[in-house]
Amino acid sequence: MKEITAVIRPAKLGALRDALRGIEGFPGMTVSKAEGCSAPTRHVPHTIKEELTDFTPKTRIEIVAPDDVAEVIYEAIVHIAQTGHIGDGLVWMTEIQRASFIHKTTG
């Protein structure tokens, strides 16, 4: 199993959700609000106000998926979330040793 984590522009979430739902075996995702700033080499704040407000809204997505679906999901995120501008976000994939759904069973 793999965990795919992405930090993207909030405006891309709807299109990404629609695309991911179309992938056979898509297991669902967790979405949360995040804030981020670029690396100092890309943008250097010039005033104290800019220094304190140099964060832009982002959306963080976390998906735990079987190996056979994870690469397709990863590629879809990279393709759909990009606008071609600095600050589009970041996506990474890590190995998961073990994962289980937590739910009540009947009986």
Gaussian input, Z-matrix of N, CA and C with variables (Angstrom, degrees):
# hf/3-21g

backbone

0 1
 N
 C     1     B1
 C     2     B2     1     A1
 N     3     B3     2     A2     1     D1
 C     4     B4     3     A3     2     D2
 C     5     B5     4     A4     3     D3
 N     6     B6     5     A5     4     D4
 C     7     B7     6     A6     5     D5
 C     8     B8     7     A7     6     D6
 N     9     B9     8     A8     7     D7
 C    10    B10     9     A9     8     D8
 C    11    B11    10    A10     9     D9
 N    12    B12    11    A11    10    D10
 C    13    B13    12    A12    11    D11
 C    14    B14    13    A13    12    D12
 N    15    B15    14    A14    13    D13
 C    16    B16    15    A15    14    D14
 C    17    B17    16    A16    15    D15
 N    18    B18    17    A17    16    D16
 C    19    B19    18    A18    17    D17
 C    20    B20    19    A19    18    D18
 N    21    B21    20    A20    19    D19
 C    22    B22    21    A21    20    D20
 C    23    B23    22    A22    21    D21
 N    24    B24    23    A23    22    D22
 C    25    B25    24    A24    23    D23
 C    26    B26    25    A25    24    D24
 N    27    B27    26    A26    25    D25
 C    28    B28    27    A27    26    D26
 C    29    B29    28    A28    27    D27
 N    30    B30    29    A29    28    D28
 C    31    B31    30    A30    29    D29
 C    32    B32    31    A31    30    D30
 N    33    B33    32    A32    31    D31
 C    34    B34    33    A33    32    D32
 C    35    B35    34    A34    33    D33
 N    36    B36    35    A35    34    D34
 C    37    B37    36    A36    35    D35
 C    38    B38    37    A37    36    D36
 N    39    B39    38    A38    37    D37
 C    40    B40    39    A39    38    D38
 C    41    B41    40    A40    39    D39
 N    42    B42    41    A41    40    D40
 C    43    B43    42    A42    41    D41
 C    44    B44    43    A43    42    D42
 N    45    B45    44    A44    43    D43
 C    46    B46    45    A45    44    D44
 C    47    B47    46    A46    45    D45
 N    48    B48    47    A47    46    D46
 C    49    B49    48    A48    47    D47
 C    50    B50    49    A49    48    D48
 N    51    B51    50    A50    49    D49
 C    52    B52    51    A51    50    D50
 C    53    B53    52    A52    51    D51
 N    54    B54    53    A53    52    D52
 C    55    B55    54    A54    53    D53
 C    56    B56    55    A55    54    D54
 N    57    B57    56    A56    55    D55
 C    58    B58    57    A57    56    D56
 C    59    B59    58    A58    57    D57
 N    60    B60    59    A59    58    D58
 C    61    B61    60    A60    59    D59
 C    62    B62    61    A61    60    D60
 N    63    B63    62    A62    61    D61
 C    64    B64    63    A63    62    D62
 C    65    B65    64    A64    63    D63
 N    66    B66    65    A65    64    D64
 C    67    B67    66    A66    65    D65
 C    68    B68    67    A67    66    D66
 N    69    B69    68    A68    67    D67
 C    70    B70    69    A69    68    D68
 C    71    B71    70    A70    69    D69
 N    72    B72    71    A71    70    D70
 C    73    B73    72    A72    71    D71
 C    74    B74    73    A73    72    D72
 N    75    B75    74    A74    73    D73
 C    76    B76    75    A75    74    D74
 C    77    B77    76    A76    75    D75
 N    78    B78    77    A77    76    D76
 C    79    B79    78    A78    77    D77
 C    80    B80    79    A79    78    D78
 N    81    B81    80    A80    79    D79
 C    82    B82    81    A81    80    D80
 C    83    B83    82    A82    81    D81
 N    84    B84    83    A83    82    D82
 C    85    B85    84    A84    83    D83
 C    86    B86    85    A85    84    D84
 N    87    B87    86    A86    85    D85
 C    88    B88    87    A87    86    D86
 C    89    B89    88    A88    87    D87
 N    90    B90    89    A89    88    D88
 C    91    B91    90    A90    89    D89
 C    92    B92    91    A91    90    D90
 N    93    B93    92    A92    91    D91
 C    94    B94    93    A93    92    D92
 C    95    B95    94    A94    93    D93
 N    96    B96    95    A95    94    D94
 C    97    B97    96    A96    95    D95
 C    98    B98    97    A97    96    D96
 N    99    B99    98    A98    97    D97
 C   100   B100    99    A99    98    D98
 C   101   B101   100   A100    99    D99
 N   102   B102   101   A101   100   D100
 C   103   B103   102   A102   101   D101
 C   104   B104   103   A103   102   D102
 N   105   B105   104   A104   103   D103
 C   106   B106   105   A105   104   D104
 C   107   B107   106   A106   105   D105
 N   108   B108   107   A107   106   D106
 C   109   B109   108   A108   107   D107
 C   110   B110   109   A109   108   D108
 N   111   B111   110   A110   109   D109
 C   112   B112   111   A111   110   D110
 C   113   B113   112   A112   111   D111
 N   114   B114   113   A113   112   D112
 C   115   B115   114   A114   113   D113
 C   116   B116   115   A115   114   D114
 N   117   B117   116   A116   115   D115
 C   118   B118   117   A117   116   D116
 C   119   B119   118   A118   117   D117
 N   120   B120   119   A119   118   D118
 C   121   B121   120   A120   119   D119
 C   122   B122   121   A121   120   D120
 N   123   B123   122   A122   121   D121
 C   124   B124   123   A123   122   D122
 C   125   B125   124   A124   123   D123
 N   126   B126   125   A125   124   D124
 C   127   B127   126   A126   125   D125
 C   128   B128   127   A127   126   D126
 N   129   B129   128   A128   127   D127
 C   130   B130   129   A129   128   D128
 C   131   B131   130   A130   129   D129
 N   132   B132   131   A131   130   D130
 C   133   B133   132   A132   131   D131
 C   134   B134   133   A133   132   D132
 N   135   B135   134   A134   133   D133
 C   136   B136   135   A135   134   D134
 C   137   B137   136   A136   135   D135
 N   138   B138   137   A137   136   D136
 C   139   B139   138   A138   137   D137
 C   140   B140   139   A139   138   D138
 N   141   B141   140   A140   139   D139
 C   142   B142   141   A141   140   D140
 C   143   B143   142   A142   141   D141
 N   144   B144   143   A143   142   D142
 C   145   B145   144   A144   143   D143
 C   146   B146   145   A145   144   D144
 N   147   B147   146   A146   145   D145
 C   148   B148   147   A147   146   D146
 C   149   B149   148   A148   147   D147
 N   150   B150   149   A149   148   D148
 C   151   B151   150   A150   149   D149
 C   152   B152   151   A151   150   D150
 N   153   B153   152   A152   151   D151
 C   154   B154   153   A153   152   D152
 C   155   B155   154   A154   153   D153
 N   156   B156   155   A155   154   D154
 C   157   B157   156   A156   155   D155
 C   158   B158   157   A157   156   D156
 N   159   B159   158   A158   157   D157
 C   160   B160   159   A159   158   D158
 C   161   B161   160   A160   159   D159
 N   162   B162   161   A161   160   D160
 C   163   B163   162   A162   161   D161
 C   164   B164   163   A163   162   D162
 N   165   B165   164   A164   163   D163
 C   166   B166   165   A165   164   D164
 C   167   B167   166   A166   165   D165
 N   168   B168   167   A167   166   D166
 C   169   B169   168   A168   167   D167
 C   170   B170   169   A169   168   D168
 N   171   B171   170   A170   169   D169
 C   172   B172   171   A171   170   D170
 C   173   B173   172   A172   171   D171
 N   174   B174   173   A173   172   D172
 C   175   B175   174   A174   173   D173
 C   176   B176   175   A175   174   D174
 N   177   B177   176   A176   175   D175
 C   178   B178   177   A177   176   D176
 C   179   B179   178   A178   177   D177
 N   180   B180   179   A179   178   D178
 C   181   B181   180   A180   179   D179
 C   182   B182   181   A181   180   D180
 N   183   B183   182   A182   181   D181
 C   184   B184   183   A183   182   D182
 C   185   B185   184   A184   183   D183
 N   186   B186   185   A185   184   D184
 C   187   B187   186   A186   185   D185
 C   188   B188   187   A187   186   D186
 N   189   B189   188   A188   187   D187
 C   190   B190   189   A189   188   D188
 C   191   B191   190   A190   189   D189
 N   192   B192   191   A191   190   D190
 C   193   B193   192   A192   191   D191
 C   194   B194   193   A193   192   D192
 N   195   B195   194   A194   193   D193
 C   196   B196   195   A195   194   D194
 C   197   B197   196   A196   195   D195
 N   198   B198   197   A197   196   D196
 C   199   B199   198   A198   197   D197
 C   200   B200   199   A199   198   D198
 N   201   B201   200   A200   199   D199
 C   202   B202   201   A201   200   D200
 C   203   B203   202   A202   201   D201
 N   204   B204   203   A203   202   D202
 C   205   B205   204   A204   203   D203
 C   206   B206   205   A205   204   D204
 N   207   B207   206   A206   205   D205
 C   208   B208   207   A207   206   D206
 C   209   B209   208   A208   207   D207
 N   210   B210   209   A209   208   D208
 C   211   B211   210   A210   209   D209
 C   212   B212   211   A211   210   D210
 N   213   B213   212   A212   211   D211
 C   214   B214   213   A213   212   D212
 C   215   B215   214   A214   213   D213
 N   216   B216   215   A215   214   D214
 C   217   B217   216   A216   215   D215
 C   218   B218   217   A217   216   D216
 N   219   B219   218   A218   217   D217
 C   220   B220   219   A219   218   D218
 C   221   B221   220   A220   219   D219
 N   222   B222   221   A221   220   D220
 C   223   B223   222   A222   221   D221
 C   224   B224   223   A223   222   D222
 N   225   B225   224   A224   223   D223
 C   226   B226   225   A225   224   D224
 C   227   B227   226   A226   225   D225
 N   228   B228   227   A227   226   D226
 C   229   B229   228   A228   227   D227
 C   230   B230   229   A229   228   D228
 N   231   B231   230   A230   229   D229
 C   232   B232   231   A231   230   D230
 C   233   B233   232   A232   231   D231
 N   234   B234   233   A233   232   D232
 C   235   B235   234   A234   233   D233
 C   236   B236   235   A235   234   D234
 N   237   B237   236   A236   235   D235
 C   238   B238   237   A237   236   D236
 C   239   B239   238   A238   237   D237
 N   240   B240   239   A239   238   D238
 C   241   B241   240   A240   239   D239
 C   242   B242   241   A241   240   D240
 N   243   B243   242   A242   241   D241
 C   244   B244   243   A243   242   D242
 C   245   B245   244   A244   243   D243
 N   246   B246   245   A245   244   D244
 C   247   B247   246   A246   245   D245
 C   248   B248   247   A247   246   D246
 N   249   B249   248   A248   247   D247
 C   250   B250   249   A249   248   D248
 C   251   B251   250   A250   249   D249
 N   252   B252   251   A251   250   D250
 C   253   B253   252   A252   251   D251
 C   254   B254   253   A253   252   D252
 N   255   B255   254   A254   253   D253
 C   256   B256   255   A255   254   D254
 C   257   B257   256   A256   255   D255
 N   258   B258   257   A257   256   D256
 C   259   B259   258   A258   257   D257
 C   260   B260   259   A259   258   D258
 N   261   B261   260   A260   259   D259
 C   262   B262   261   A261   260   D260
 C   263   B263   262   A262   261   D261
 N   264   B264   263   A263   262   D262
 C   265   B265   264   A264   263   D263
 C   266   B266   265   A265   264   D264
 N   267   B267   266   A266   265   D265
 C   268   B268   267   A267   266   D266
 C   269   B269   268   A268   267   D267
 N   270   B270   269   A269   268   D268
 C   271   B271   270   A270   269   D269
 C   272   B272   271   A271   270   D270
 N   273   B273   272   A272   271   D271
 C   274   B274   273   A273   272   D272
 C   275   B275   274   A274   273   D273
 N   276   B276   275   A275   274   D274
 C   277   B277   276   A276   275   D275
 C   278   B278   277   A277   276   D276
 N   279   B279   278   A278   277   D277
 C   280   B280   279   A279   278   D278
 C   281   B281   280   A280   279   D279
 N   282   B282   281   A281   280   D280
 C   283   B283   282   A282   281   D281
 C   284   B284   283   A283   282   D282
 N   285   B285   284   A284   283   D283
 C   286   B286   285   A285   284   D284
 C   287   B287   286   A286   285   D285
 N   288   B288   287   A287   286   D286
 C   289   B289   288   A288   287   D287
 C   290   B290   289   A289   288   D288
 N   291   B291   290   A290   289   D289
 C   292   B292   291   A291   290   D290
 C   293   B293   292   A292   291   D291
 N   294   B294   293   A293   292   D292
 C   295   B295   294   A294   293   D293
 C   296   B296   295   A295   294   D294
 N   297   B297   296   A296   295   D295
 C   298   B298   297   A297   296   D296
 C   299   B299   298   A298   297   D297
 N   300   B300   299   A299   298   D298
 C   301   B301   300   A300   299   D299
 C   302   B302   301   A301   300   D300
 N   303   B303   302   A302   301   D301
 C   304   B304   303   A303   302   D302
 C   305   B305   304   A304   303   D303
 N   306   B306   305   A305   304   D304
 C   307   B307   306   A306   305   D305
 C   308   B308   307   A307   306   D306
 N   309   B309   308   A308   307   D307
 C   310   B310   309   A309   308   D308
 C   311   B311   310   A310   309   D309
 N   312   B312   311   A311   310   D310
 C   313   B313   312   A312   311   D311
 C   314   B314   313   A313   312   D312
 N   315   B315   314   A314   313   D313
 C   316   B316   315   A315   314   D314
 C   317   B317   316   A316   315   D315
 N   318   B318   317   A317   316   D316
 C   319   B319   318   A318   317   D317
 C   320   B320   319   A319   318   D318

   B1=1.4470
   B2=1.5185
   B3=1.3269
   B4=1.4543
   B5=1.5276
   B6=1.3401
   B7=1.4539
   B8=1.5166
   B9=1.3170
   B10=1.4517
   B11=1.5176
   B12=1.3220
   B13=1.4580
   B14=1.5151
   B15=1.3125
   B16=1.4543
   B17=1.5185
   B18=1.3060
   B19=1.4542
   B20=1.5232
   B21=1.3393
   B22=1.4568
   B23=1.5289
   B24=1.3282
   B25=1.4592
   B26=1.5344
   B27=1.3374
   B28=1.4645
   B29=1.5333
   B30=1.3125
   B31=1.4631
   B32=1.5256
   B33=1.3195
   B34=1.4660
   B35=1.5259
   B36=1.3273
   B37=1.4620
   B38=1.5264
   B39=1.3157
   B40=1.4676
   B41=1.5159
   B42=1.3228
   B43=1.4740
   B44=1.5185
   B45=1.3387
   B46=1.4557
   B47=1.5225
   B48=1.3239
   B49=1.4745
   B50=1.5290
   B51=1.3292
   B52=1.4626
   B53=1.5199
   B54=1.3257
   B55=1.4682
   B56=1.5256
   B57=1.3244
   B58=1.4648
   B59=1.5234
   B60=1.3140
   B61=1.4750
   B62=1.5261
   B63=1.3148
   B64=1.4587
   B65=1.5227
   B66=1.3223
   B67=1.4662
   B68=1.5249
   B69=1.3200
   B70=1.4581
   B71=1.5237
   B72=1.3104
   B73=1.4526
   B74=1.5169
   B75=1.3496
   B76=1.4669
   B77=1.5293
   B78=1.3493
   B79=1.4565
   B80=1.5259
   B81=1.3123
   B82=1.4549
   B83=1.5186
   B84=1.3320
   B85=1.4585
   B86=1.5181
   B87=1.3051
   B88=1.4549
   B89=1.5197
   B90=1.3274
   B91=1.4657
   B92=1.5251
   B93=1.3110
   B94=1.4627
   B95=1.5246
   B96=1.3230
   B97=1.4624
   B98=1.5202
   B99=1.3202
   B100=1.4588
   B101=1.5245
   B102=1.2994
   B103=1.4548
   B104=1.5103
   B105=1.3266
   B106=1.4535
   B107=1.5092
   B108=1.3077
   B109=1.4608
   B110=1.5209
   B111=1.3046
   B112=1.4513
   B113=1.5251
   B114=1.3201
   B115=1.4578
   B116=1.5252
   B117=1.3277
   B118=1.4648
   B119=1.5265
   B120=1.3113
   B121=1.4703
   B122=1.5206
   B123=1.3182
   B124=1.4613
   B125=1.5187
   B126=1.3187
   B127=1.4569
   B128=1.5188
   B129=1.2967
   B130=1.4585
   B131=1.5189
   B132=1.3468
   B133=1.4648
   B134=1.5286
   B135=1.3304
   B136=1.4556
   B137=1.5259
   B138=1.3269
   B139=1.4611
   B140=1.5236
   B141=1.3096
   B142=1.4658
   B143=1.5238
   B144=1.3364
   B145=1.4664
   B146=1.5212
   B147=1.3087
   B148=1.4594
   B149=1.5295
   B150=1.3146
   B151=1.4585
   B152=1.5336
   B153=1.3277
   B154=1.4620
   B155=1.5202
   B156=1.3132
   B157=1.4730
   B158=1.5181
   B159=1.3023
   B160=1.4624
   B161=1.5330
   B162=1.3188
   B163=1.4592
   B164=1.5144
   B165=1.3244
   B166=1.4612
   B167=1.5206
   B168=1.3386
   B169=1.4617
   B170=1.5324
   B171=1.2964
   B172=1.4662
   B173=1.5227
   B174=1.3067
   B175=1.4567
   B176=1.5195
   B177=1.3165
   B178=1.4679
   B179=1.5290
   B180=1.3061
   B181=1.4664
   B182=1.5252
   B183=1.3287
   B184=1.4549
   B185=1.5246
   B186=1.3218
   B187=1.4603
   B188=1.5218
   B189=1.3181
   B190=1.4624
   B191=1.5194
   B192=1.3297
   B193=1.4661
   B194=1.5231
   B195=1.3342
   B196=1.4639
   B197=1.5300
   B198=1.3198
   B199=1.4600
   B200=1.5218
   B201=1.3422
   B202=1.4696
   B203=1.5261
   B204=1.3221
   B205=1.4670
   B206=1.5358
   B207=1.3184
   B208=1.4645
   B209=1.5267
   B210=1.3052
   B211=1.4698
   B212=1.5280
   B213=1.3240
   B214=1.4635
   B215=1.5285
   B216=1.3229
   B217=1.4693
   B218=1.5229
   B219=1.3272
   B220=1.4605
   B221=1.5258
   B222=1.3186
   B223=1.4725
   B224=1.5266
   B225=1.3196
   B226=1.4666
   B227=1.5221
   B228=1.3157
   B229=1.4613
   B230=1.5240
   B231=1.3273
   B232=1.4669
   B233=1.5262
   B234=1.3097
   B235=1.4703
   B236=1.5390
   B237=1.3158
   B238=1.4627
   B239=1.5288
   B240=1.3247
   B241=1.4629
   B242=1.5256
   B243=1.3159
   B244=1.4585
   B245=1.5265
   B246=1.3340
   B247=1.4644
   B248=1.5232
   B249=1.3350
   B250=1.4498
   B251=1.5114
   B252=1.3216
   B253=1.4580
   B254=1.5203
   B255=1.3180
   B256=1.4596
   B257=1.5262
   B258=1.3184
   B259=1.4572
   B260=1.5145
   B261=1.3404
   B262=1.4612
   B263=1.5207
   B264=1.3278
   B265=1.4508
   B266=1.5100
   B267=1.3171
   B268=1.4520
   B269=1.5240
   B270=1.3189
   B271=1.4655
   B272=1.5258
   B273=1.3464
   B274=1.4529
   B275=1.5158
   B276=1.3376
   B277=1.4569
   B278=1.5252
   B279=1.3284
   B280=1.4590
   B281=1.5236
   B282=1.3076
   B283=1.4636
   B284=1.5289
   B285=1.3208
   B286=1.4680
   B287=1.5355
   B288=1.3064
   B289=1.4642
   B290=1.5286
   B291=1.3428
   B292=1.4619
   B293=1.5200
   B294=1.3226
   B295=1.4670
   B296=1.5255
   B297=1.3293
   B298=1.4557
   B299=1.5203
   B300=1.3146
   B301=1.4605
   B302=1.5230
   B303=1.3135
   B304=1.4578
   B305=1.5177
   B306=1.3247
   B307=1.4617
   B308=1.5267
   B309=1.2967
   B310=1.4666
   B311=1.5149
   B312=1.3045
   B313=1.4561
   B314=1.5147
   B315=1.3143
   B316=1.4618
   B317=1.5179
   B318=1.3210
   B319=1.4450
   B320=1.4250
   A1=108.90
   A2=114.09
   A3=121.11
   A4=109.79
   A5=115.22
   A6=120.25
   A7=106.83
   A8=116.00
   A9=122.17
   A10=106.32
   A11=116.30
   A12=122.04
   A13=107.35
   A14=116.10
   A15=120.51
   A16=109.82
   A17=115.91
   A18=123.29
   A19=104.95
   A20=116.06
   A21=120.70
   A22=110.99
   A23=115.07
   A24=120.89
   A25=108.43
   A26=118.76
   A27=121.05
   A28=113.32
   A29=118.05
   A30=121.43
   A31=112.60
   A32=118.07
   A33=122.10
   A34=113.19
   A35=117.58
   A36=120.62
   A37=113.13
   A38=118.25
   A39=120.42
   A40=112.67
   A41=116.88
   A42=121.09
   A43=110.69
   A44=116.49
   A45=119.84
   A46=110.93
   A47=116.79
   A48=120.62
   A49=110.59
   A50=117.34
   A51=121.02
   A52=111.44
   A53=116.85
   A54=120.63
   A55=111.47
   A56=116.90
   A57=119.86
   A58=111.61
   A59=116.70
   A60=119.44
   A61=112.11
   A62=117.04
   A63=121.52
   A64=114.17
   A65=117.31
   A66=121.30
   A67=108.83
   A68=116.21
   A69=120.61
   A70=109.73
   A71=117.03
   A72=122.17
   A73=114.17
   A74=117.51
   A75=119.88
   A76=108.66
   A77=117.67
   A78=120.39
   A79=115.71
   A80=118.65
   A81=121.59
   A82=109.85
   A83=116.71
   A84=119.69
   A85=110.79
   A86=114.84
   A87=122.73
   A88=107.13
   A89=116.51
   A90=121.66
   A91=108.18
   A92=116.10
   A93=120.79
   A94=109.96
   A95=114.81
   A96=120.70
   A97=108.64
   A98=115.43
   A99=121.28
   A100=108.46
   A101=115.89
   A102=122.19
   A103=107.72
   A104=115.97
   A105=118.93
   A106=111.84
   A107=114.41
   A108=120.23
   A109=107.86
   A110=115.64
   A111=119.51
   A112=110.66
   A113=114.93
   A114=120.47
   A115=109.91
   A116=118.07
   A117=120.80
   A118=113.76
   A119=117.75
   A120=119.81
   A121=112.28
   A122=117.71
   A123=121.44
   A124=112.43
   A125=116.67
   A126=120.23
   A127=109.07
   A128=116.67
   A129=121.32
   A130=108.34
   A131=118.28
   A132=120.48
   A133=110.25
   A134=115.64
   A135=120.47
   A136=113.41
   A137=117.58
   A138=120.84
   A139=108.99
   A140=116.22
   A141=120.12
   A142=110.50
   A143=117.35
   A144=120.36
   A145=110.27
   A146=116.40
   A147=120.46
   A148=110.68
   A149=116.88
   A150=122.43
   A151=110.57
   A152=116.75
   A153=121.29
   A154=113.80
   A155=117.39
   A156=120.39
   A157=112.38
   A158=117.02
   A159=122.54
   A160=112.69
   A161=117.30
   A162=121.38
   A163=109.28
   A164=116.23
   A165=120.61
   A166=108.81
   A167=116.56
   A168=119.86
   A169=111.04
   A170=115.58
   A171=123.12
   A172=108.26
   A173=115.64
   A174=122.21
   A175=107.90
   A176=116.72
   A177=122.06
   A178=108.43
   A179=115.39
   A180=122.13
   A181=108.04
   A182=115.89
   A183=121.19
   A184=108.40
   A185=114.97
   A186=121.36
   A187=108.28
   A188=117.08
   A189=121.67
   A190=105.99
   A191=115.68
   A192=120.43
   A193=111.18
   A194=116.19
   A195=119.90
   A196=110.31
   A197=116.44
   A198=121.71
   A199=113.31
   A200=117.32
   A201=120.43
   A202=113.25
   A203=118.72
   A204=122.46
   A205=111.36
   A206=116.74
   A207=121.38
   A208=112.94
   A209=118.64
   A210=120.92
   A211=111.24
   A212=117.23
   A213=121.40
   A214=110.02
   A215=116.61
   A216=121.68
   A217=110.10
   A218=116.96
   A219=122.05
   A220=110.70
   A221=117.05
   A222=121.51
   A223=111.48
   A224=117.21
   A225=120.58
   A226=110.46
   A227=117.33
   A228=120.86
   A229=110.26
   A230=116.91
   A231=120.75
   A232=110.37
   A233=116.57
   A234=121.08
   A235=112.05
   A236=117.02
   A237=121.00
   A238=112.58
   A239=118.28
   A240=120.86
   A241=113.93
   A242=118.33
   A243=118.78
   A244=112.84
   A245=114.22
   A246=121.03
   A247=110.12
   A248=115.98
   A249=120.02
   A250=113.62
   A251=117.59
   A252=121.64
   A253=110.91
   A254=115.91
   A255=120.16
   A256=108.11
   A257=116.16
   A258=120.68
   A259=113.35
   A260=117.45
   A261=119.60
   A262=111.71
   A263=117.49
   A264=120.20
   A265=112.66
   A266=115.08
   A267=122.78
   A268=108.06
   A269=116.32
   A270=120.61
   A271=107.69
   A272=115.94
   A273=119.96
   A274=109.95
   A275=114.47
   A276=120.57
   A277=108.39
   A278=115.67
   A279=121.31
   A280=109.91
   A281=114.55
   A282=121.90
   A283=109.85
   A284=116.41
   A285=122.51
   A286=107.36
   A287=116.20
   A288=120.69
   A289=111.98
   A290=114.63
   A291=118.77
   A292=108.94
   A293=116.51
   A294=121.16
   A295=108.82
   A296=115.87
   A297=121.14
   A298=109.16
   A299=116.32
   A300=120.56
   A301=107.53
   A302=116.76
   A303=121.29
   A304=107.18
   A305=116.28
   A306=120.35
   A307=108.74
   A308=113.66
   A309=119.75
   A310=108.65
   A311=115.86
   A312=120.47
   A313=109.53
   A314=116.51
   A315=120.37
   A316=109.15
   A317=115.01
   A318=119.65
   A319=112.61
   D1=153.46
   D2=179.79
   D3=-128.96
   D4=150.93
   D5=169.46
   D6=-109.06
   D7=124.79
   D8=175.25
   D9=-105.62
   D10=123.32
   D11=178.66
   D12=-120.18
   D13=135.62
   D14=179.51
   D15=-137.92
   D16=144.51
   D17=172.00
   D18=-120.44
   D19=114.77
   D20=-172.32
   D21=-129.94
   D22=171.93
   D23=173.30
   D24=-69.53
   D25=134.98
   D26=-178.81
   D27=-56.61
   D28=-32.79
   D29=-178.43
   D30=-65.13
   D31=-16.95
   D32=-179.04
   D33=-90.90
   D34=-7.29
   D35=-173.86
   D36=-62.41
   D37=-44.70
   D38=-177.84
   D39=-60.37
   D40=-48.66
   D41=179.53
   D42=-64.10
   D43=-38.34
   D44=179.48
   D45=-66.56
   D46=-45.01
   D47=178.45
   D48=-57.21
   D49=-46.35
   D50=-179.66
   D51=-61.35
   D52=-42.69
   D53=-179.80
   D54=-67.01
   D55=-43.36
   D56=-178.64
   D57=-65.74
   D58=-37.41
   D59=178.03
   D60=-62.87
   D61=-23.32
   D62=178.70
   D63=-82.66
   D64=-5.87
   D65=179.91
   D66=-86.61
   D67=123.86
   D68=179.29
   D69=-62.67
   D70=127.73
   D71=-179.84
   D72=90.54
   D73=2.27
   D74=178.32
   D75=-59.66
   D76=123.96
   D77=-172.90
   D78=-89.25
   D79=-3.27
   D80=-174.89
   D81=104.72
   D82=175.36
   D83=-176.54
   D84=-152.29
   D85=160.00
   D86=172.93
   D87=-107.94
   D88=133.36
   D89=-177.15
   D90=-124.01
   D91=134.53
   D92=176.27
   D93=-142.31
   D94=158.45
   D95=177.55
   D96=-81.42
   D97=145.31
   D98=178.10
   D99=-145.01
   D100=167.19
   D101=173.19
   D102=-130.70
   D103=150.71
   D104=179.82
   D105=-151.27
   D106=167.80
   D107=175.15
   D108=-138.03
   D109=156.87
   D110=-178.68
   D111=-79.10
   D112=166.15
   D113=178.09
   D114=-66.27
   D115=149.27
   D116=-177.99
   D117=-56.38
   D118=-28.57
   D119=-179.92
   D120=-71.39
   D121=-19.01
   D122=-179.65
   D123=-92.52
   D124=-32.15
   D125=-178.01
   D126=-153.69
   D127=123.49
   D128=179.03
   D129=-112.09
   D130=113.72
   D131=177.23
   D132=-59.04
   D133=142.15
   D134=-176.82
   D135=-103.22
   D136=-15.65
   D137=-179.49
   D138=-131.54
   D139=162.54
   D140=178.42
   D141=-63.49
   D142=-36.64
   D143=177.38
   D144=-62.24
   D145=-44.55
   D146=178.42
   D147=-64.93
   D148=-36.46
   D149=178.46
   D150=-61.23
   D151=-40.77
   D152=-176.89
   D153=-82.72
   D154=-18.10
   D155=-177.17
   D156=-117.84
   D157=22.82
   D158=-176.69
   D159=-81.82
   D160=31.29
   D161=179.43
   D162=-112.88
   D163=138.21
   D164=177.67
   D165=-116.66
   D166=147.61
   D167=179.05
   D168=-64.76
   D169=138.55
   D170=176.73
   D171=-136.28
   D172=166.66
   D173=174.64
   D174=-120.68
   D175=130.24
   D176=179.50
   D177=-103.94
   D178=131.43
   D179=-178.79
   D180=-121.99
   D181=134.41
   D182=177.34
   D183=-128.30
   D184=129.73
   D185=-178.34
   D186=-135.14
   D187=130.05
   D188=171.59
   D189=-108.67
   D190=120.97
   D191=-172.10
   D192=-138.07
   D193=153.24
   D194=173.65
   D195=-61.26
   D196=151.88
   D197=-177.72
   D198=-52.54
   D199=-40.05
   D200=-175.06
   D201=-69.20
   D202=-16.83
   D203=179.97
   D204=-107.19
   D205=-22.57
   D206=-172.31
   D207=-59.05
   D208=-43.77
   D209=-177.94
   D210=-65.34
   D211=-38.47
   D212=178.05
   D213=-63.92
   D214=-42.74
   D215=178.58
   D216=-64.01
   D217=-46.46
   D218=179.65
   D219=-56.61
   D220=-49.81
   D221=-178.81
   D222=-63.93
   D223=-37.00
   D224=178.48
   D225=-64.18
   D226=-42.16
   D227=179.24
   D228=-62.45
   D229=-48.17
   D230=-179.67
   D231=-58.53
   D232=-44.68
   D233=-176.81
   D234=-67.89
   D235=-46.44
   D236=-172.96
   D237=-79.47
   D238=-34.24
   D239=-173.96
   D240=-79.09
   D241=-12.35
   D242=-175.96
   D243=-82.86
   D244=142.85
   D245=173.14
   D246=-118.37
   D247=-10.56
   D248=-177.54
   D249=92.23
   D250=7.10
   D251=-179.10
   D252=-115.55
   D253=153.66
   D254=173.79
   D255=-60.45
   D256=137.69
   D257=179.71
   D258=98.19
   D259=7.30
   D260=177.91
   D261=-63.01
   D262=-30.18
   D263=177.12
   D264=132.78
   D265=-158.67
   D266=-174.94
   D267=-153.00
   D268=143.30
   D269=175.35
   D270=-135.61
   D271=138.24
   D272=177.18
   D273=-144.33
   D274=160.32
   D275=-177.01
   D276=-131.94
   D277=134.63
   D278=179.32
   D279=-129.77
   D280=157.43
   D281=178.88
   D282=-77.15
   D283=138.54
   D284=176.26
   D285=-111.70
   D286=125.84
   D287=179.74
   D288=-71.74
   D289=-40.79
   D290=-174.64
   D291=-160.47
   D292=140.94
   D293=177.72
   D294=-150.85
   D295=144.96
   D296=178.77
   D297=-141.63
   D298=144.16
   D299=171.19
   D300=-75.52
   D301=140.10
   D302=177.90
   D303=-104.50
   D304=115.43
   D305=179.22
   D306=-158.20
   D307=160.69
   D308=179.53
   D309=-80.94
   D310=132.64
   D311=175.26
   D312=-98.40
   D313=152.16
   D314=179.84
   D315=-85.96
   D316=153.13
   D317=174.12
   D318=101.63

